[in-house]
Amino acid sequence: MNGHHRQESKALGKVVRAIGLQSAAQRAFTVYPNVEGAAMGLVQFLTERFPGRGEPLVHECLRSAFRALAEARTERREDQAHAFLVALIAGAFEAVRKRVGVENDHGPTFWVPFQESFRSFLAREAPDPESVELVVLDEPAPGAVDERMAAMMLAVRIMPAVEAERICEAYLRAAHGTQC
């Protein structure tokens, strides 16, 4: 395991511990390595700093994804990993529904979704990315796109391209009756 992968795995482990789903994660990640890769990608892209509705957005996304996986297992569906990935993406749409930024000497600077990761934005704009106070406005993010485009953009950022396309198409068919 290289240093970058170890760092990503450590960040994901921290999030999984914070939401109290270590045993569910261990089972899921052992059986479905692609699920672990997507979860790591989400944590690396958004960080634990990006706010959700009541807790960090990555916490909300992972709770939803593990819930979907458990339901798929209970129903003995064959698409258990798929259920996890679809739920992971569905919750991440929140990233474009608000403006999130940091206050600096010349006023607030806001993240533009998908132009770069939130992690990269914080590293560039905040002297201390872990403790900087975030500015959150309840309005669409600059450059915000619709759910369909947001799904595809996020999926491509955190999953292998073939899987991202499959997940996006399935989610959109179920949610909106359309295809990518």
C-alpha positions as CSV (number, residue, x, y, z in Angstrom):
1,M,0.0,0.0,0.0
2,N,1.6,3.3,-1.0
3,G,1.6,6.4,1.2
4,H,-1.2,8.2,-0.5
5,H,-3.5,5.1,-0.3
6,R,-2.6,4.7,3.3
7,Q,-3.5,8.3,4.0
8,E,-6.9,7.9,2.2
9,S,-7.6,4.7,4.1
10,K,-6.8,6.4,7.4
11,A,-9.1,9.3,6.6
12,L,-11.9,6.8,5.7
13,G,-11.3,4.8,8.9
14,K,-11.6,8.0,11.0
15,V,-15.0,8.8,9.4
16,V,-16.3,5.2,9.8
17,R,-15.3,5.3,13.5
18,A,-17.0,8.7,13.9
19,I,-20.3,7.4,12.6
20,G,-20.0,4.1,14.6
21,L,-20.1,1.7,11.6
22,Q,-16.7,0.0,11.9
23,S,-18.0,-3.6,11.7
24,A,-20.4,-2.9,8.8
25,A,-17.6,-1.1,7.0
26,Q,-15.1,-3.9,7.6
27,R,-17.6,-6.5,6.2
28,A,-18.6,-4.3,3.2
29,F,-15.0,-3.3,2.3
30,T,-13.8,-6.9,2.5
31,V,-16.6,-8.3,0.2
32,Y,-16.8,-5.2,-2.1
33,P,-13.4,-3.5,-2.6
34,N,-14.9,-1.1,-5.1
35,V,-17.2,0.2,-2.4
36,E,-14.2,1.0,-0.2
37,G,-12.6,2.8,-3.1
38,A,-15.6,5.0,-3.8
39,A,-16.0,5.8,0.0
40,M,-12.4,6.8,0.2
41,G,-12.8,8.9,-2.9
42,L,-15.8,10.7,-1.4
43,V,-13.9,11.4,1.9
44,Q,-10.9,12.7,0.0
45,F,-13.0,14.9,-2.3
46,L,-15.3,16.5,0.2
47,T,-13.4,16.0,3.6
48,E,-15.2,15.9,6.9
49,R,-15.3,19.7,6.9
50,F,-18.1,20.0,4.2
51,P,-21.4,20.6,6.0
52,G,-24.4,18.5,5.4
53,R,-27.9,19.0,6.9
54,G,-27.0,18.2,10.5
55,E,-23.5,16.7,10.4
56,P,-20.6,16.5,7.9
57,L,-21.9,15.6,4.5
58,V,-19.6,12.6,4.2
59,H,-21.1,11.2,7.4
60,E,-24.6,11.6,6.0
61,C,-23.6,10.0,2.7
62,L,-21.9,7.0,4.3
63,R,-24.7,6.4,6.7
64,S,-27.2,6.4,3.8
65,A,-24.9,4.1,1.8
66,F,-24.5,1.6,4.6
67,R,-28.3,1.7,5.2
68,A,-28.9,0.9,1.5
69,L,-26.4,-2.0,1.7
70,A,-28.0,-3.4,4.8
71,E,-31.5,-3.3,3.1
72,A,-30.1,-4.9,0.0
73,R,-28.6,-7.7,2.1
74,T,-31.8,-8.2,4.0
75,E,-33.7,-8.5,0.7
76,R,-31.0,-10.8,-0.5
77,R,-30.6,-8.7,-3.7
78,E,-27.7,-9.4,-6.0
79,D,-26.9,-5.7,-6.4
80,Q,-25.7,-5.0,-2.9
81,A,-22.6,-3.0,-3.9
82,H,-24.6,-1.2,-6.5
83,A,-27.1,-0.2,-3.8
84,F,-24.3,1.2,-1.6
85,L,-22.8,3.2,-4.5
86,V,-26.1,4.7,-5.6
87,A,-26.9,5.8,-2.1
88,L,-23.4,7.3,-1.7
89,I,-23.9,9.4,-4.8
90,A,-27.5,10.4,-4.0
91,G,-26.5,12.1,-0.7
92,A,-23.6,13.9,-2.3
93,F,-25.9,16.1,-4.4
94,E,-26.1,18.3,-1.3
95,A,-22.6,19.6,-2.2
96,V,-24.2,21.8,-4.9
97,R,-27.2,23.0,-3.0
98,K,-25.3,25.6,-0.9
99,R,-22.4,27.9,-1.1
100,V,-19.5,26.9,1.2
101,G,-16.3,28.9,1.5
102,V,-13.8,30.5,3.9
103,E,-13.4,34.0,5.2
104,N,-10.0,35.6,4.4
105,D,-8.5,39.0,4.4
106,H,-10.4,40.2,1.3
107,G,-13.8,38.7,2.2
108,P,-15.2,35.2,1.7
109,T,-14.0,33.0,-1.0
110,F,-16.4,30.2,-2.1
111,W,-15.7,26.7,-3.4
112,V,-16.9,26.0,-7.0
113,P,-18.2,22.4,-7.0
114,F,-16.3,20.0,-9.1
115,Q,-13.7,22.5,-10.3
116,E,-11.5,21.0,-7.7
117,S,-11.9,18.9,-4.6
118,F,-13.1,20.7,-1.4
119,R,-9.8,19.4,0.2
120,S,-7.8,21.2,-2.5
121,F,-9.8,24.4,-2.1
122,L,-9.3,24.4,1.7
123,A,-5.5,23.7,1.3
124,R,-5.2,26.7,-1.1
125,E,-7.5,29.1,0.7
126,A,-7.1,28.4,4.4
127,P,-3.9,28.7,6.5
128,D,-5.3,25.9,8.8
129,P,-7.8,23.8,6.8
130,E,-8.8,21.7,9.8
131,S,-9.9,24.6,12.0
132,V,-10.8,27.4,9.6
133,E,-14.4,28.6,10.1
134,L,-16.5,27.9,7.1
135,V,-19.0,30.4,5.6
136,V,-22.2,28.7,4.5
137,L,-24.9,30.4,2.5
138,D,-28.3,28.7,1.8
139,E,-28.2,29.2,-1.9
140,P,-27.0,27.2,-4.9
141,A,-23.2,27.0,-5.2
142,P,-21.6,29.2,-7.9
143,G,-21.5,27.2,-11.1
144,A,-24.1,24.8,-9.7
145,V,-25.4,22.2,-12.1
146,D,-28.6,20.1,-12.0
147,E,-28.8,16.8,-10.1
148,R,-28.2,14.8,-13.3
149,M,-24.9,16.5,-14.1
150,A,-23.8,16.7,-10.4
151,A,-24.2,12.9,-10.2
152,M,-22.1,12.2,-13.2
153,M,-19.4,14.8,-12.2
154,L,-19.1,13.4,-8.6
155,A,-19.2,9.8,-9.7
156,V,-16.4,10.4,-12.2
157,R,-14.4,12.1,-9.5
158,I,-14.7,9.2,-6.9
159,M,-15.2,6.0,-9.0
160,P,-13.7,4.3,-12.0
161,A,-15.3,5.7,-15.1
162,V,-17.1,2.6,-16.2
163,E,-18.6,2.1,-12.8
164,A,-19.5,5.8,-12.5
165,E,-21.4,5.7,-15.7
166,R,-23.3,2.6,-14.6
167,I,-24.2,4.0,-11.2
168,C,-25.2,7.3,-12.5
169,E,-27.5,5.8,-15.1
170,A,-29.1,3.5,-12.6
171,Y,-29.7,6.3,-10.1
172,L,-31.2,8.6,-12.7
173,R,-33.5,5.9,-14.2
174,A,-34.8,5.1,-10.7
175,A,-35.2,8.7,-9.5
176,H,-36.2,10.5,-12.7
177,G,-37.0,8.0,-15.4
178,T,-34.1,9.3,-17.6
179,Q,-30.7,8.2,-18.7
180,C,-27.3,9.9,-18.8
